[in-house]
Amino acid sequence: MGLLMSKSSNVNRNRTRNTALSAMFIAIGIVLPFFTGQIPQVGNLLLPMHFPVFLCGLVCGWEYGITVGFVLPLLRSAIFGIPILYPNALTMAIELATYGFVSGFLYNRAKNQGIKTIYVSIISAMISGRITWGLAQLMFLGIKGNTFTWQMFAAGAFFNAIPGIILQLVLIPAVISVCKLAGITGQRMNTNIG
């Protein structure tokens, strides 16, 4: 009986901790774009809202990462009008939710949560997220009768984002390493699907 209560207490403590951290990641995601001057062209280069979503997925798990990723661009759009809701914030919500899900799922399922696993998780998430962004753009722009070309996809998903991708590949593993040293992450979360 005591073991069951202790396990339940740990689950509740992890849930509370992850909820608080997720709220912090949302706050960071709301504030971080101000450092790019809220200029969409600079934001497209540095991808400031992506960082907290990746970190949330890696630190808190996929359940929290997918939620933070989906909510963040919609919340910023509602509060500040940037990104514009249709189609930008909607496609970003799908893209960032994919980042949070894939990074958190792969990282927290890995037996060894070392630097290699961090890179595999975030690179897989980057590729998956950009593909879902492209599909969402194709769908939303198709509804308006606009075309979404391969060149638009390549520019928006990869070429224009190279500085942000490099920053993510440098900073995210460093932040996760610091979080592990501080005891913020490193313990396995319950990440069962279903």
N, C-alpha and C positions, 0 to 999 in steps of 0.2 A: 504493500500500500504506500509506504514511504517513497519507494523508488518511482512509482507511478506519479505521485504528487510532485516529486523532484523533476521528473521528465516534463510534466505539464508546466511547471514553473519555468523551466529552461525555454520551452517553446514560447510561452507568453513573453518572457524577457527578450528572446530573439525577435519576436514579432514587434514588440514595442520599440526595440532598438532599430530595427529595419524601417519601421514607419517613420521614426524621427529622422533617421539618415536620409530617407527618401524625400521628406519635406525639405531638408537642408539642400539636397541635390536640385530640387525644383527651384529653391531660392537662388542657388548659384546659377542655374540655367536662365533665370529671369534677369539677373544682374550682369552676368558675363558679357552679353552682347553690347552693353554700354561701353565696354573697353574697346570695341571696334567702331565706336561712334554711331551705332545703330545704322551704319551705312550698309545696305544689302550687298554691294559688291565686295566690301571688305569682309563681311560676314560669310559670304560664299567662299572666300579664300581661306579664312581661319577657322570656320565651323565652330563658333563658341558654344552653341547649345549641345553639340555632340559630346563634349567632354563629360559633363555631369551624368549623362545617360549611360555612357560606357562605364563610368565609375560606379554608378548605382547598380548596374547589372552585375559587375564583378564583385562588389562588396556585399550587396544585399541579396542577390539572386535574381533569377529571371522574372519572377512574379512582380517584383518591385521595379525592375528595369523596364519591363514592357509598359507598366503603368506610367512611370515617370516620363518615358519616351513619348508616349501617346499624348499625355496631358500638357507637357511643357510648351510645344509650339502653339497649341490651341489657346492656352492661358496667356502667353505673350501676345498673341494676336488679339485676344479679347481686351487685354489691359492697355497695350501700346499701339495696336494696329499694325505691328510689324512682327512677323511676316504677315502679309495680306492673307486673309482667311482662305479665299478660293483662287487658285488651287494650291498656293504655296504652303500655308499652314497645314492644310489637310494632307498633302503629300509628305510633308515633313513629319507629321504625326505618325504616319505609316512607316516611314523610313526609320525614325528614331525609336519607335516601338520595336522594330525588328532588331536594331542595335542592342537595345536593352535585353531583349529575349535571347538572342543568339549568344551574346557575350556572357551573360549570366548563366545560361544553360550549359554551355560548353565548359566554362571555367569551374563551375561548382560540381559538375559531373566528373571532372578529371581526378585521377588518383593522386597525381603529383601537381600541385598548384604552383609550380615554379614559373620562371620568366618565360620559358618556352610555351607553357600553357596560356599565359597572358597573351603572347603574340598570336598564337593560333586562334584564341578566342576573339581578339579584336579584329584581326585580319578577316576571319570568317564572317564576323558581324558586319564589317565594312562592305564586303562583297555582297552579302545577302541584303543589307540595307539599301545599297545603291541599286540593286536589281529591283527591289520592291518599290523604291522611289520612281524608277523609270516606268515600271508597270502602272503605278498610280498616276504619274504624269500623263501617260498614254491614255488611260481611262478618263481622267478628268478633262484633259484638253480635247479628247475626242468627243466628249459630250457637248462642248462648245463649238465643235466643228473645226477646231484648229488641228494642225498636224504636229506630231512630235517625232522628230527625225532621229536617226542614229547619231548624227553630229551633235544635236542638242543634248542627247543622253550622254555621249562621251565628254562633252564640254562641262555639263552640269555635274556629272557624277565623278569625273576623274580629273580632267585637265585643269579646270578652274580650282579644284579642291586640293591640289598637290601640297601647298604650304600647310593647310590644316591637317592633312593626312600625315605628313612628316611630324608635325607637332604632336599629334595623337600618339604616333608610334614611339616618340621620345618621352613625352610627359606621363602618359597613362601608366606604363610599367613602373616608372619612377614613383608615382603617387601610390600605386598599389604596394610597392615595396615598403614605402614609409608607413602605410596603413598597417601592414603586417607587423612591422617593428613596434608600432604603437598598440598592437593588439586589437585594432579595429576590424580586421579581417583575418582570415586564416582558419577560422573554424568552419566546419561544414554546416551548411544550412539545409533545411528540409526542402528540397527542390523537386519533389515528385510531381509529375504531371498526371492528373486524373485521380 
